[in-house]
């Protein structure tokens, strides 16, 4: 308005207070609450973290050399970067891991996916070297998930500031996300819609370009390309189900053969 100065109110929120915060999140942030009976709060200082890391190192089994090499090779194939390759090999030398993960999602998935990955990277960097321990970030890309209805959605804020939901015309048929192909015409239509929705700012153009880069191929790989494009060579080691198959195949087979005994 003419003759007036706009102002923004700034009010710090106490620790543990915020919109939509669960009892678990509040207890973990404040260090108090009934939820801590089920999950211990993270340490508050380096001394606490040293004890925590030493306990984790004592309980961690040694990783098979062939699995370490497959992980390292996979980072190179997907273009995760030199730091990710080095971190994958470090897991074979006793490095500890901050692990998170999510199933693949359209255009990389919801912000939650990126927040999880960024959180793992930040905590691993915070702990790397504490007590002499090597710590690396790991992301489990749960591409064996078959919930296409949940994965096949993305929400963007358009040029008018309105939330718009996007999806590609795929029907769930029980297959895992890593077995679903994005046809070129479907992916190109999605990329065109993203370009039309987003403003022509630097970030809007970059996001539209990222959508176009994943035009065709497997659903999970399009998600992975978006994740790596945003995070860059952050050292995040991406783990996918096929990489672990030689180690866990026998366990999966037993679970399938004895599923009736588990329920």
C-alpha positions as CSV (number, residue, x, y, z in Angstrom):
1,X,0.0,0.0,0.0
2,X,1.1,3.5,-0.7
3,X,2.6,5.3,2.3
4,X,3.0,2.2,4.4
5,X,5.8,-0.3,5.0
6,X,5.1,-4.0,4.9
7,X,6.5,-6.0,7.8
8,X,7.0,-9.6,8.6
9,X,6.5,-11.0,12.0
10,X,9.4,-13.2,13.2
11,X,8.7,-15.5,16.1
12,X,11.0,-18.4,17.0
13,X,9.2,-21.6,17.9
14,X,10.3,-23.6,21.0
15,X,12.0,-26.9,20.3
16,X,9.5,-29.6,19.6
17,X,6.7,-27.2,18.5
18,X,5.5,-27.1,15.0
19,X,2.6,-27.9,12.6
20,X,1.9,-31.6,12.2
21,X,4.6,-32.8,14.5
22,X,4.0,-36.4,15.7
23,X,4.6,-37.6,19.3
24,X,7.7,-39.5,18.1
25,X,9.2,-36.4,16.3
26,X,8.4,-34.2,19.3
27,X,10.0,-36.7,21.8
28,X,13.1,-37.2,19.6
29,X,13.6,-33.4,19.3
30,X,13.0,-32.5,22.9
31,X,14.4,-35.7,24.6
32,X,11.2,-36.2,26.6
33,X,8.0,-38.1,26.1
34,X,6.4,-41.5,26.2
35,X,7.6,-42.3,22.7
36,X,11.1,-42.7,24.0
37,X,10.1,-46.0,25.5
38,X,10.2,-47.3,22.0
39,X,13.0,-45.3,20.4
40,X,15.9,-43.7,22.2
41,X,16.5,-40.0,21.5
42,X,19.7,-39.2,19.6
43,X,22.8,-38.1,21.6
44,X,23.1,-34.4,22.4
45,X,26.9,-34.1,22.2
46,X,30.1,-35.7,20.8
47,X,30.6,-37.8,23.9
48,X,27.2,-39.3,23.5
49,X,27.7,-39.9,19.8
50,X,31.1,-41.6,20.4
51,X,29.4,-44.1,22.6
52,X,26.6,-44.5,20.1
53,X,29.0,-45.1,17.2
54,X,31.1,-47.5,19.2
55,X,28.1,-49.6,20.0
56,X,27.0,-49.6,16.4
57,X,30.5,-50.6,15.2
58,X,30.6,-53.4,17.6
59,X,27.3,-54.8,16.4
60,X,27.9,-54.3,12.7
61,X,28.7,-57.4,10.6
62,X,31.5,-57.3,8.1
63,X,30.2,-56.6,4.5
64,X,31.1,-59.2,1.9
65,X,33.8,-58.0,-0.5
66,X,31.7,-58.8,-3.6
67,X,28.7,-56.8,-2.3
68,X,31.0,-53.8,-1.6
69,X,32.3,-54.0,-5.2
70,X,28.8,-54.3,-6.6
71,X,27.7,-51.3,-4.7
72,X,30.7,-49.3,-5.9
73,X,30.2,-50.3,-9.5
74,X,26.5,-49.5,-9.3
75,X,27.3,-45.9,-8.1
76,X,29.5,-45.5,-11.2
77,X,26.7,-46.8,-13.5
78,X,24.0,-44.5,-12.1
79,X,26.3,-41.5,-12.1
80,X,26.2,-40.9,-8.3
81,X,29.7,-39.4,-8.4
82,X,33.2,-40.0,-7.1
83,X,32.3,-39.4,-3.5
84,X,29.5,-42.0,-3.6
85,X,31.9,-44.5,-5.2
86,X,34.5,-43.9,-2.5
87,X,31.8,-44.1,0.3
88,X,30.5,-47.4,-1.1
89,X,34.0,-48.9,-0.9
90,X,34.5,-47.4,2.6
91,X,31.6,-49.6,3.8
92,X,33.9,-52.6,3.2
93,X,36.5,-51.1,5.5
94,X,34.3,-50.7,8.6
95,X,32.5,-47.4,7.8
96,X,29.2,-46.9,9.5
97,X,26.1,-45.7,7.6
98,X,23.3,-43.3,8.2
99,X,20.5,-45.0,6.3
100,X,17.3,-43.7,4.9
101,X,15.1,-44.5,1.9
102,X,11.9,-44.2,0.1
103,X,10.1,-45.8,-2.8
104,X,10.5,-44.2,-6.3
105,X,8.1,-41.4,-7.1
106,X,7.2,-39.3,-10.1
107,X,9.7,-36.5,-10.7
108,X,11.8,-37.8,-7.9
109,X,8.9,-38.2,-5.4
110,X,7.5,-35.8,-2.8
111,X,9.7,-33.3,-0.9
112,X,9.8,-35.9,1.9
113,X,12.1,-38.1,-0.3
114,X,14.6,-35.3,-0.9
115,X,14.4,-34.2,2.8
116,X,15.2,-37.7,3.9
117,X,18.2,-38.0,1.6
118,X,19.5,-34.5,2.6
119,X,19.0,-35.4,6.3
120,X,21.1,-38.5,5.9
121,X,23.8,-36.6,4.1
122,X,23.9,-33.9,6.7
123,X,24.0,-36.3,9.7
124,X,26.7,-38.4,8.1
125,X,28.8,-35.3,7.5
126,X,28.2,-34.2,11.1
127,X,29.4,-37.6,12.5
128,X,32.2,-38.5,10.0
129,X,35.4,-38.5,12.0
130,X,33.7,-38.3,15.4
131,X,35.6,-40.8,17.7
132,X,37.7,-41.7,14.7
133,X,34.8,-43.4,13.0
134,X,34.1,-43.1,9.2
135,X,30.4,-42.4,8.6
136,X,28.7,-42.3,5.1
137,X,25.1,-41.6,4.0
138,X,23.1,-44.5,2.3
139,X,19.7,-44.3,0.5
140,X,17.6,-47.4,0.0
141,X,15.6,-46.9,-3.3
142,X,12.7,-49.3,-2.6
143,X,12.0,-50.0,-6.2
144,X,10.5,-53.4,-5.4
145,X,7.5,-51.5,-4.1
146,X,4.4,-52.1,-6.2
147,X,2.1,-49.3,-5.1
148,X,2.0,-47.4,-8.4
149,X,-1.0,-45.3,-7.3
150,X,1.0,-43.8,-4.5
151,X,4.2,-43.4,-6.6
152,X,2.5,-42.0,-9.7
153,X,1.8,-38.5,-8.4
154,X,3.6,-35.2,-8.1
155,X,2.4,-31.8,-6.9
156,X,3.9,-28.7,-8.4
157,X,3.1,-25.0,-7.6
158,X,2.1,-23.4,-10.9
159,X,2.7,-19.8,-12.2
160,X,-0.4,-18.6,-10.3
161,X,0.8,-20.1,-7.0
162,X,-1.7,-22.9,-7.2
163,X,-0.9,-26.6,-6.3
164,X,-1.3,-28.8,-9.4
165,X,-1.2,-32.6,-9.2
166,X,0.4,-34.5,-12.1
167,X,0.5,-38.2,-13.0
168,X,1.2,-40.3,-16.1
169,X,-1.4,-42.6,-17.6
170,X,-0.3,-45.9,-16.1
171,X,-2.5,-48.5,-14.5
172,X,-1.2,-50.6,-11.6
173,X,-1.0,-54.3,-12.5
174,X,0.9,-55.7,-9.5
175,X,4.4,-55.3,-10.9
176,X,7.2,-53.7,-8.9
177,X,8.1,-50.1,-9.8
178,X,11.5,-51.3,-11.2
179,X,9.6,-53.4,-13.8
180,X,7.4,-50.6,-15.1
181,X,8.5,-48.7,-18.2
182,X,7.6,-45.1,-19.0
183,X,6.7,-45.0,-22.7
184,X,8.3,-42.0,-24.5
185,X,5.0,-40.4,-25.4
186,X,3.8,-40.5,-21.8
187,X,7.0,-39.1,-20.4
188,X,7.2,-36.4,-23.1
189,X,3.7,-35.3,-22.3
190,X,4.6,-35.1,-18.6
191,X,7.7,-33.0,-19.4
192,X,5.6,-30.7,-21.6
193,X,3.1,-30.2,-18.8
194,X,5.9,-29.4,-16.3
195,X,7.3,-26.8,-18.6
196,X,3.8,-25.2,-19.1
197,X,3.1,-25.1,-15.3
198,X,6.4,-23.8,-13.9
199,X,7.4,-20.1,-14.2
200,X,10.3,-19.2,-16.5
201,X,12.7,-18.6,-13.6
202,X,16.1,-20.1,-13.3
203,X,14.9,-22.8,-11.0
204,X,11.7,-23.4,-13.0
205,X,13.6,-23.9,-16.2
206,X,16.0,-26.2,-14.3
207,X,13.2,-28.3,-13.0
208,X,11.5,-28.5,-16.4
209,X,14.8,-29.6,-17.9
210,X,15.2,-32.3,-15.2
211,X,11.8,-33.7,-16.1
212,X,12.7,-33.8,-19.8
213,X,15.9,-35.6,-19.0
214,X,13.9,-38.5,-17.6
215,X,11.6,-38.8,-20.6
216,X,11.6,-42.6,-21.0
217,X,12.9,-45.7,-19.4
218,X,12.1,-47.5,-16.2
219,X,9.9,-45.6,-13.6
220,X,12.5,-46.1,-10.8
221,X,15.4,-44.8,-12.9
222,X,13.5,-41.6,-13.8
223,X,13.1,-41.0,-10.0
224,X,16.8,-41.8,-9.4
225,X,18.0,-39.4,-12.0
226,X,15.9,-36.6,-10.4
227,X,17.3,-37.4,-7.0
228,X,20.9,-37.3,-8.1
229,X,20.4,-34.2,-10.2
230,X,19.2,-32.3,-7.2
231,X,21.8,-33.7,-4.7
232,X,24.8,-33.9,-7.0
233,X,27.9,-35.6,-5.9
234,X,27.0,-35.5,-2.2
235,X,28.5,-38.9,-1.4
236,X,25.1,-40.5,-1.1
237,X,25.3,-44.3,-1.7
238,X,22.2,-45.5,-3.4
239,X,21.3,-49.1,-2.7
240,X,18.7,-50.9,-4.9
241,X,17.1,-54.4,-4.4
242,X,18.8,-56.2,-7.3
243,X,22.2,-55.3,-5.8
244,X,21.4,-57.1,-2.6
245,X,19.7,-60.1,-4.4
246,X,22.8,-62.5,-4.2
247,X,23.0,-61.9,-0.4
248,X,19.3,-62.1,0.4
249,X,17.9,-64.2,-2.3
250,X,17.8,-67.3,-0.1
251,X,16.0,-65.4,2.6
252,X,13.4,-64.0,0.1
253,X,12.8,-67.6,-1.2
254,X,12.3,-68.9,2.4
255,X,9.8,-66.1,3.1
256,X,7.8,-66.9,0.0
257,X,7.8,-70.6,0.7
258,X,6.7,-70.1,4.3
259,X,4.5,-67.0,4.1
260,X,1.5,-69.0,5.4
261,X,3.4,-69.6,8.6
262,X,4.1,-65.9,9.2
263,X,0.5,-64.7,9.2
